[in-house]
């Protein structure tokens, strides 16, 4: 890999990480106003998971063939226990 390609790859990784951090950081901040405003737990869950999925899914689909099978198999349970599964339990009680 050339130096330019490595720099581009690193920059894309940093941008992706910053987007992930921004989405994760806004989640607790918007929980209370949404409940006070009349939305329910499932609405909040749909907003949290849906917005993240709309932003991340195209990138994941674009890069899916470059992800080794071993990582897919490790990532699916991790996404449940530390991702959408945990969010549903936290929001729903």
Buried (B, 14 or more C-beta within 10 A) or exposed (E): EEEEEEEEEEEEEEEBEEBEEEBEEEBEEBBEEBBEEEBEBEBBBEBBBEEBEEBBEEEEEEEEEEEEEEEEEEEEEEEEEEBBEEBBEBBEE
